[in-house]
Each structure stands twice: as structure tokens, then as C-alpha cells.
Amino acid sequence: MDIARLRAWWAHRQGLDGTLAGAGPAEVLERTGWARSVGGSAPYLGLFARAGLDRETVDRAVARLDIHELPSARGCTYVLPAADFALGLAAGAGAPRGEIAQAVRHLGVTADEIDTLALAVVGAIDAAGRPLDPAAIKAAVGDAARSLGEAGRKRGTAGTLPLALGLLQAEGRIRRVPADGRLDRQRFSYATWAAPDDAPEDVATALARRYFAWAAPASLKHFRWFSGLTAAAAKAAVAPLGLIAVEGTDLLVPSELAVELAAFEPPAEPVYTLVAGIDGIHLLHRDLGRLLDPEDAARPAPGERAGATLGAQADPPCHLVTDRGRIVGLWEFDPEAGEIVTSLFVPADDALREEIERTRAYARDQLGDVRSFSLDSPKSRAPRLAALRLAR
């Protein structure tokens, strides 16, 4: 199958062709997939690019629990629609117990200790009658939480409290309440919660059904990346779905989408979007090369070591400019200048300039900054901005 047609199909299924204009946040996430969240701007950018949603609308949806950030696939945090809360939590349920098992093995922690601490955390939040931040929780539970010293810091587990909080979140007994109600902040309080518990009996197959609705055509390898399942478990998960192979490839597509794919005609004119580097158009497959033309794959990767090429990266070094699924440029936001800095792989026409300006106004007026992840800052971004400016 022609790669340009495939890319345009992926962009269409991701709602990056205008077909989701006016949809609400939960509907967008149900139809295009969970939005990876690492304390950056990716969820906002994705909802803006797909449906034109302003930040206030998204924040209201978070406050109403129409959408929420939860630990889910691979134990990683995603922003999910309410319809998928139970499935997401079930998909990520094993990760906290795995972290606790490592702490038991290497740091002298016991599983009973963490369970006791978890009960104390819930009791402290309930007694306060309001969400508590980690410092307030630690003060309330006293000696039930302890430091794990230098050994813990080396393993990325400074104390027992994060282990208990992770366990409680995965079990749906507490949830994070973002500071200022914003998804692009990495400061939280915690509230007690009775999460939906209606996850399907076969979580892996339910996850596979969702995934291939969002990402197909996709390979078993792509699904394994998203789900964190072993090869055998992934193969068993997709077996009931009746997926159809795309001839000459290892890509699979649900039968109900195969007819649509066969009849699909890509837009004749460019459809430009500016999305985050971890947007679903890339991250659902995490196969960057499929979105790059060969000459673009050979371009230098901004901000990376000398000689590093864009096509050799697992993830893009900057945010993405796309056209019908093809990456046609990279961008970052410079908050001091209030501008989007781009390195474009195609000549800028009026439509592309308009989309850049639309996103610039959104970033400046509604987000204030566009962070890739929680620790991203204008200072840490400076080498990427300089590299993009040189590549113009």
C-alpha cells in the first residue's frame, strides 16, 4: 500500500484532518486514543489540533471527571475518557506491585508495610475531608512513611510514600487532583475515590480492540509497545479480533475498518497540524520512520549529538508539524519571544503559516508555555531552539 495513503489514513483516524472539529474532550479521546501525559502540554495540544478545544474547556472536563489522568498502559500515565477509566486502571494494575516487589527485594521494604501505609494514607485524606498534597499526607501518616535512604534514591524510590500512592492510584482508591486544575503541571494533591470497577474480564483483548480501532493498520510489535505485553500475550489478546493482514506487510487491521481503508481517498490539498512530539500520531506506534520521507529521515536531529539523524531517533527531539500524516517540520515554542520556532521540510504556504499562527496564539494566550514534559523549561529548551533557528 502506498505510504502516503497510509499516513493520510492514520491522520484521518487520529482526527487530524478536521473531522473531529467541535467534538468534546472525552469523545476525541474515545475515538483517537488515550493522550500520553508527562506533565507537559501534549494533551492540550492534541485536543486543540483535533477539535479546536480551548484550555478552559479541557480543564472543565477534567474537573467534571469527563476525562482524567490515570496510570494505565505499561503503568504510564495517560489522559483517558471516563468510559475507559476502568480499562485503563486494569491495564496498568501490575506496575505498582512490580515496583513494590523490587523495593522488597533490594530496599528492605515489606509488602505488608506498604499495605499498612496505604490504609493510613486513605485515612488521612478522609479525616482531612479535602485533597492533600504529598507533604500534608506525609505529616499526617507520621512514622508509617519512611525514607529509603541513599540506596532508595539510587533506585529512584526515595521513600515508601510514593510506593503507597502509586498502589492506591492503580487500585482506584485515590486520584490525583492537578494544581490549578491544569494537566501541564506536575504538582498534585490526592483525593479519595471509588473508581469505576467495570473492567472487562479479558483486559488484554479489550485493550487490543481499543488500540486497533485507534491505530490500525498496526503490527503486533506496535501493539506490544503500547500495551507492554509479551509476544505470546499480545498474540493471544488479538486472536479473538479477527484482524486482517495488509498484503505485503506485517500490519493488521480490523475487518470493519478494512473496507473503509480500501475506499479511503486522501485529501488532495495539504492539511497541516502542529502537535506534540508524543502525540498519538507518533506514539501509538512509536515507529518514527513511517511518518518520515527518506530525505527528511536523514536530516540532523535538533539538539542531539553531532551526526545524529532524525530517522535514527526512537522519538522526535521536538514537536511535530504534520501534513496528512507525514512529518513536514519540527517546532518549539519560545515563551520569551512569544513565537513558534520551526524547521520546515516543505515551503511555507498560506495554509501552513495560518496553522502556525493559530497554534502560536493558543500557546501564548492559553498555555503560557509549551513543555514537552514536566522538567522542560525555556532554559533546557534553548539548544533545541537554537538548532531549529540554524536549520531554517
C-alpha positions as CSV (number, residue, x, y, z in Angstrom):
1,M,0.0,0.0,0.0
2,D,1.2,3.5,-0.9
3,I,2.9,5.0,2.2
4,A,1.4,8.5,1.6
5,R,-2.1,7.0,1.6
6,L,-1.4,5.0,4.8
7,R,-0.1,8.2,6.5
8,A,-3.2,10.1,5.5
9,W,-5.4,7.3,6.8
10,W,-3.6,7.3,10.1
11,A,-4.0,11.1,10.3
12,H,-7.7,10.7,9.4
13,R,-8.2,8.0,12.2
14,Q,-6.4,10.4,14.6
15,G,-8.8,13.2,13.7
16,L,-6.0,15.4,12.3
17,D,-8.0,16.2,9.2
18,G,-10.7,18.3,10.7
19,T,-13.3,15.5,11.1
20,L,-13.5,16.0,14.9
21,A,-14.0,19.7,14.8
22,G,-16.5,20.6,17.6
23,A,-16.2,17.3,19.4
24,G,-15.8,17.3,23.2
25,P,-12.6,16.1,25.0
26,A,-14.0,12.7,26.0
27,E,-15.3,12.0,22.5
28,V,-11.9,12.9,21.0
29,L,-10.1,10.6,23.4
30,E,-12.5,7.7,22.8
31,R,-12.2,7.9,19.1
32,T,-8.4,8.7,18.7
33,G,-6.8,7.1,21.8
34,W,-5.5,8.0,25.2
35,A,-3.2,11.0,25.4
36,R,0.2,10.4,26.9
37,S,0.8,12.8,29.8
38,V,4.2,13.5,31.4
39,G,3.5,16.9,33.0
40,G,3.7,18.6,29.6
41,S,1.4,20.2,27.1
42,A,0.8,17.2,24.9
43,P,-2.9,16.6,25.9
44,Y,-3.8,20.2,25.4
45,L,-2.1,20.4,22.0
46,G,-3.7,17.1,20.9
47,L,-7.2,18.2,21.8
48,F,-6.6,21.6,20.2
49,A,-5.3,20.2,17.0
50,R,-8.1,17.7,16.6
51,A,-11.1,19.6,17.8
52,G,-10.1,23.2,18.3
53,L,-10.7,22.9,22.1
54,D,-9.5,25.7,24.3
55,R,-7.8,25.1,27.6
56,E,-10.7,26.2,29.7
57,T,-13.0,23.6,28.0
58,V,-10.4,20.8,28.7
59,D,-9.9,21.9,32.3
60,R,-13.7,21.8,32.9
61,A,-13.8,18.3,31.5
62,V,-11.0,17.4,34.0
63,A,-12.9,19.0,36.9
64,R,-16.1,17.0,36.0
65,L,-14.1,13.8,35.6
66,D,-15.2,13.5,32.0
67,I,-11.6,12.9,31.4
68,H,-8.8,12.2,33.8
69,E,-5.1,11.4,34.1
70,L,-4.6,7.9,35.3
71,P,-1.9,5.2,35.4
72,S,-2.8,2.8,32.6
73,A,-1.0,1.0,29.7
74,R,2.5,-0.1,30.8
75,G,1.8,1.7,34.1
76,C,2.3,5.0,32.4
77,T,0.0,8.0,32.9
78,Y,-2.4,8.9,30.1
79,V,-5.4,11.2,29.9
80,L,-8.4,8.9,29.5
81,P,-12.1,9.4,28.8
82,A,-14.5,8.3,31.6
83,A,-15.7,5.3,29.5
84,D,-12.2,3.9,29.7
85,F,-11.2,4.6,33.4
86,A,-11.8,1.0,34.5
87,L,-10.0,-0.5,31.5
88,G,-7.0,1.9,31.8
89,L,-6.6,1.1,35.5
90,A,-6.9,-2.6,34.9
91,A,-4.3,-2.4,32.1
92,G,-1.8,-0.7,34.4
93,A,-2.6,-2.6,37.6
94,G,0.5,-4.8,37.7
95,A,3.1,-1.9,37.6
96,P,2.9,-0.7,41.2
97,R,3.1,-4.2,42.6
98,G,6.2,-4.7,40.4
99,E,7.8,-1.6,41.9
100,I,6.9,-2.8,45.4
101,A,8.4,-6.2,44.7
102,Q,11.7,-4.5,43.6
103,A,11.7,-2.5,46.8
104,V,11.1,-5.6,48.8
105,R,14.0,-7.3,47.1
106,H,16.5,-4.5,47.2
107,L,15.5,-1.9,49.8
108,G,14.3,-3.9,52.8
109,V,10.6,-2.9,52.3
110,T,7.8,-5.4,53.1
111,A,4.5,-5.7,51.2
112,D,2.6,-5.5,54.5
113,E,4.4,-2.2,55.3
114,I,3.1,-0.7,52.1
115,D,-0.4,-2.0,52.6
116,T,-0.5,-0.6,56.1
117,L,0.8,2.8,54.8
118,A,-1.8,2.8,52.1
119,L,-4.6,2.4,54.7
120,A,-3.0,5.3,56.7
121,V,-3.0,7.5,53.6
122,V,-6.6,6.9,52.8
123,G,-7.5,7.5,56.5
124,A,-5.5,10.8,56.5
125,I,-7.3,12.1,53.4
126,D,-10.7,11.1,54.6
127,A,-10.0,12.7,58.0
128,A,-9.0,15.9,56.4
129,G,-12.1,16.0,54.3
130,R,-10.3,17.5,51.3
131,P,-7.5,16.6,48.9
132,L,-4.0,16.6,50.5
133,D,-0.6,17.2,48.8
134,P,2.2,14.7,49.5
135,A,3.8,16.9,52.2
136,A,0.5,17.1,54.1
137,I,0.0,13.3,53.7
138,K,3.5,12.6,55.0
139,A,2.9,14.8,58.0
140,A,-0.4,13.1,58.7
141,V,0.8,9.5,58.5
142,G,3.9,10.1,60.6
143,D,6.3,7.2,61.0
144,A,4.1,5.0,58.8
145,A,6.1,6.5,55.9
146,R,9.9,6.4,55.9
147,S,12.9,7.4,53.8
148,L,14.7,4.6,51.9
149,G,18.0,6.5,52.1
150,E,20.8,6.6,49.5
151,A,20.0,3.1,48.3
152,G,16.5,4.2,47.5
153,R,17.5,7.4,45.8
154,K,19.8,5.4,43.5
155,R,16.9,3.2,42.5
156,G,14.5,6.1,42.0
157,T,12.5,5.3,45.1
158,A,13.3,7.9,47.8
159,G,10.7,6.6,50.3
160,T,7.8,4.3,50.9
161,L,5.1,7.0,50.4
162,P,5.4,7.1,46.6
163,L,5.0,3.3,46.5
164,A,1.8,3.5,48.6
165,L,0.4,6.4,46.5
166,G,1.2,4.5,43.3
167,L,-0.6,1.4,44.6
168,L,-3.6,3.4,45.7
169,Q,-3.9,5.2,42.3
170,A,-3.7,1.9,40.4
171,E,-6.4,0.4,42.6
172,G,-8.6,3.4,42.0
173,R,-8.8,4.2,45.7
174,I,-7.3,7.7,45.3
175,R,-6.8,10.0,42.4
176,R,-4.5,12.9,41.6
177,V,-6.0,16.4,41.6
178,P,-3.8,18.7,39.5
179,A,-2.7,22.0,40.8
180,D,-4.8,24.8,39.3
181,G,-6.8,22.2,37.6
182,R,-4.2,22.0,34.8
183,L,-2.8,19.0,33.0
184,D,0.5,20.6,32.3
185,R,1.5,21.0,35.9
186,Q,3.4,18.3,37.9
187,R,2.1,19.4,41.3
188,F,-0.8,17.3,42.7
189,S,-3.0,16.8,45.7
190,Y,-4.7,13.4,46.3
191,A,-8.4,12.7,46.9
192,T,-10.1,9.5,47.9
193,W,-12.1,8.0,45.1
194,A,-14.2,5.0,44.2
195,A,-13.1,4.4,40.6
196,P,-15.3,2.5,38.2
197,D,-14.7,-1.2,38.6
198,D,-16.4,-2.5,35.4
199,A,-13.3,-3.5,33.6
200,P,-13.9,-6.4,31.1
201,E,-12.9,-9.9,32.1
202,D,-10.3,-10.1,29.3
203,V,-8.4,-6.8,29.8
204,A,-5.7,-7.6,27.2
205,T,-8.3,-8.3,24.4
206,A,-10.3,-5.2,25.3
207,L,-7.2,-3.1,25.2
208,A,-6.3,-4.6,21.8
209,R,-9.7,-3.8,20.5
210,R,-9.3,-0.2,21.5
211,Y,-5.8,0.0,20.2
212,F,-6.5,-1.3,16.7
213,A,-9.6,1.0,16.4
214,W,-7.2,3.9,17.1
215,A,-4.0,2.9,15.4
216,A,-4.7,0.3,12.6
217,P,-3.1,-0.7,10.4
218,A,-0.5,-1.6,13.1
219,S,1.7,-4.6,13.7
220,L,1.8,-6.9,16.7
221,K,5.1,-5.2,17.6
222,H,3.4,-1.8,17.6
223,F,0.7,-3.2,19.9
224,R,3.3,-4.8,22.2
225,W,5.0,-1.4,22.6
226,F,1.7,0.3,23.6
227,S,0.4,-2.5,25.9
228,G,3.7,-3.8,27.4
229,L,2.5,-7.3,26.8
230,T,4.8,-10.2,26.0
231,A,4.8,-11.6,22.4
232,A,2.7,-14.6,23.5
233,A,0.2,-12.5,25.5
234,A,-0.2,-9.9,22.7
235,K,-0.8,-12.7,20.1
236,A,-3.4,-14.2,22.4
237,A,-5.0,-10.8,23.0
238,V,-5.6,-10.1,19.3
239,A,-6.7,-13.6,18.4
240,P,-10.4,-13.0,19.0
241,L,-10.4,-9.8,17.0
242,G,-10.3,-11.4,13.5
243,L,-7.7,-8.9,12.3
244,I,-6.9,-8.8,8.6
245,A,-3.3,-8.5,7.3
246,V,-2.4,-5.7,4.9
247,E,-0.9,-7.5,1.9
248,G,2.9,-7.4,1.8
249,T,3.3,-6.0,5.3
250,D,3.1,-7.1,8.9
251,L,0.3,-4.6,9.6
252,L,-3.1,-5.7,10.8
253,V,-6.5,-4.0,10.6
254,P,-9.9,-4.9,12.0
255,S,-12.3,-6.3,9.4
256,E,-14.8,-3.5,9.9
257,L,-12.1,-0.9,9.1
258,A,-10.6,-2.8,6.1
259,V,-13.4,-1.8,3.8
260,E,-13.1,1.8,4.8
261,L,-9.3,1.7,4.3
262,A,-9.7,0.2,0.9
263,A,-12.1,3.0,-0.1
264,F,-10.2,5.8,1.6
265,E,-9.1,8.7,-0.6
266,P,-6.5,11.1,1.0
267,P,-7.2,14.8,0.9
268,A,-5.9,16.4,-2.3
269,E,-4.7,19.5,-0.5
270,P,-2.3,19.8,2.5
271,V,-3.9,19.5,6.0
272,Y,-1.3,21.0,8.4
273,T,-1.3,20.4,12.1
274,L,1.1,21.2,14.9
275,V,1.2,18.5,17.6
276,A,3.4,17.4,20.4
277,G,6.3,15.1,19.9
278,I,4.5,12.4,22.0
279,D,1.2,12.9,20.1
280,G,-0.7,9.7,19.3
281,I,0.1,10.1,15.5
282,H,3.6,9.0,16.5
283,L,3.4,7.4,20.0
284,L,0.7,4.8,19.4
285,H,3.1,3.0,17.1
286,R,6.4,4.6,18.2
287,D,7.8,4.0,14.8
288,L,9.0,7.4,13.7
289,G,10.3,6.3,10.3
290,R,6.9,5.5,8.9
291,L,6.0,9.2,9.1
292,L,9.2,10.5,7.5
293,D,10.2,10.7,3.9
294,P,13.7,9.3,3.3
295,E,15.3,12.7,2.7
296,D,13.8,14.0,5.9
297,A,14.9,11.0,7.9
298,A,18.5,11.9,7.0
299,R,18.2,15.4,8.5
300,P,20.1,16.3,11.6
301,A,18.2,15.8,14.9
302,P,18.0,19.3,16.6
303,G,19.7,19.4,19.9
304,E,21.1,15.9,19.7
305,R,24.7,14.8,19.4
306,A,26.7,15.7,16.2
307,G,25.8,13.3,13.4
308,A,22.5,12.1,14.9
309,T,19.8,12.0,12.3
310,L,16.1,12.4,12.7
311,G,15.2,9.0,11.4
312,A,17.5,7.3,13.9
313,Q,15.5,8.6,16.9
314,A,13.0,6.5,18.7
315,D,11.1,9.7,19.5
316,P,11.2,13.1,17.8
317,P,13.5,15.6,19.5
318,C,10.9,18.4,19.1
319,H,7.2,18.9,18.5
320,L,5.9,17.9,15.0
321,V,4.4,19.7,12.1
322,T,2.4,17.2,10.0
323,D,0.6,17.2,6.7
324,R,-1.7,14.2,6.1
325,G,0.3,12.1,8.5
326,R,3.7,13.0,7.1
327,I,6.1,14.9,9.3
328,V,6.9,18.1,7.4
329,G,8.7,20.0,10.1
330,L,9.7,20.4,13.7
331,W,8.8,23.2,16.2
332,E,9.3,24.5,19.7
333,F,7.7,27.5,21.5
334,D,9.9,30.3,22.7
335,P,7.8,32.0,25.5
336,E,10.2,34.9,25.9
337,A,9.7,35.9,22.2
338,G,6.1,34.6,22.2
339,E,6.8,32.8,18.9
340,I,6.9,29.3,17.5
341,V,10.3,28.5,16.0
342,T,10.1,26.0,13.2
343,S,12.4,24.0,10.9
344,L,10.2,23.2,7.9
345,F,10.8,20.4,5.3
346,V,8.4,22.0,2.8
347,P,7.9,25.5,1.6
348,A,5.5,27.5,3.8
349,D,2.3,28.4,2.0
350,D,-0.6,30.5,3.4
351,A,-2.3,27.4,5.0
352,L,0.8,26.4,6.9
353,R,1.5,30.0,8.0
354,E,-2.1,30.2,9.2
355,E,-1.8,27.0,11.2
356,I,1.5,28.1,12.8
357,E,-0.1,31.4,13.8
358,R,-3.2,29.7,15.2
359,T,-1.1,27.4,17.4
360,R,1.2,30.3,18.4
361,A,-1.8,32.3,19.7
362,Y,-3.1,29.3,21.6
363,A,0.3,28.6,23.2
364,R,0.9,32.2,24.1
365,D,-2.6,33.2,25.3
366,Q,-3.9,29.9,26.9
367,L,-0.9,27.7,27.8
368,G,1.8,30.3,28.5
369,D,4.4,27.8,27.5
370,V,4.6,24.5,25.6
371,R,6.5,22.0,27.7
372,S,7.4,18.6,26.3
373,F,7.5,17.1,29.8
374,S,7.4,18.3,33.4
375,L,11.1,19.3,33.6
376,D,11.2,21.0,30.2
377,S,11.8,24.8,30.5
378,P,12.8,27.7,28.3
379,K,16.4,27.2,29.6
380,S,16.6,23.5,28.9
381,R,14.9,24.1,25.5
382,A,17.4,26.7,24.4
383,P,19.7,24.3,22.5
384,R,16.7,22.9,20.5
385,L,15.5,26.4,19.8
386,A,19.0,27.4,18.6
387,A,19.3,24.3,16.4
388,L,15.8,25.0,14.8
389,R,16.8,28.6,14.1
390,L,20.0,27.4,12.4
391,A,18.1,24.9,10.3
392,R,15.7,27.4,8.9
